[in-house]
Amino acid sequence: MLIKRELSEASYVEKSSRKSTSRSTNKIKNARIIKLKPVGYPIKDNSRPLIVEIVDEKLFEIYAKEQWIGSIVEINDYLFDQRLIPDYAFRVVYTEPKGRVKITENTRILIENEYPLPPYIIRVEEKISFEDIIGQDEAKRKCKIVLEYLKNPKRFGEFPPKNILFHGPPGTGKTSMAKALASNANVTMLMIRATDLIGEYVGDAARKIHELYKIARAKKPCIIFIDEFDAIALDRRFQALRGDVSEIVNAILSEMDGLRNEDGIVTIAATNNISLLDVAIRNRFEIEIEFKMPDEKERYKILKHYCDKLPLEVKANLYELAKLTEGLSPREIKEKIIKEAFHIAISENSSYIKQEHFIKALKLLKRDINNVHYLYR
């Protein structure tokens, strides 16, 4: 079954090898190649998975021809399955030759492996190098093992680094390190927040997890990054805070155990407080990588790195600022000090960023921190 894109004209047409079109057929050529993209169901139905994984493209081609041979299509038309997965839509994204073509026995039917992502899954495409992450030398060293696995999964045999736990204070570079891994390995990174996994209905959370890993298998090699992991993996001592999240945890552990060594799929979970994690869950991760707060030398490098990127000249003592920013994370230095100093300079119509602008930014941050401490005392 085929449906045209111009729904506003109600141009619904069904074609087969036994039915002719009302249009002139002398301009229609036989298709040498048709490329389809799985796009899902026209109506949302939580009982059916949005993502369909094509595990054997040759077999799918035979299956597709049996029901769509004789159909006349062009780019942006939709073909609907009416057999195994009724009403599931595939969009035509490429034809050879161009224009309106007819699917024949000799047509190659290809699948584009770009599956639509549900709103709770973020595909991270930001390119970051390990040099962009200042400090964290031990974390980088351990991550190089993961990088080698993503590049060549078969090399590791029965000992792959598939399940990794990032832990450390907020803003120390856990997410950036995962992005750097994906960038350097040239693989897809799928990011999800643990809080977004908690569903409204029974079974909703498990469905999201299984869908996440199904997408990862379709895009392998791939990194799955689960942020705020402690939201669902709290120790049983904190059961009142944790709530009923056993369904989510069981689904994640089931998927982690089900990954094959040669798949090249890495699960990275990140937490700000590893001591809160359930011991049984923590033990399922083969590698733990700690992220630490920067020392004075690293804080100077962070200040220098981002100040060099500012659109205004900086006339300040960065060595002195490195001492004054003790206890701040790389993210706080960038967002709360450097960025704020730049904004203060702009607001004062200054042609450059002075030391006093940084000092004002520091005072504002410390005031905000003190206010937070006051509220929670």
Secondary structure, DSSP 8 states (H G I E B T S, - for coil): -EE-S-GGGT-EE---TT---SS-STT-EE-SEEEEEEEE-SS--TTS-S----S-HHHHHHHHHHHHTT-EE-TT-EEE--SSSTT-EEEEEEEESSSSEE--TT-EEEE-------TT-EEE-----GGGS-S-HHHHHHHHHHHHHHH-GGGGTT----EEEEESSTTSSHHHHHHHHHHHHT-EEEEEEHHHH--SSTTHHHHHHHHHHHHHHHT-SEEEEEESGGGT-B-GGGHHHH-S-HHHHHHHHHHHHH--GGG-EEEEEEES-GGGB-HHHHTT-SEEEE-----HHHHHHHHHHHHTTSSSEEES-HHHHHHHTTT--HHHIIIIIIHHHHHHHHHTT-SEEEHHHHHHHHHHHHHHHHHHHHHT-
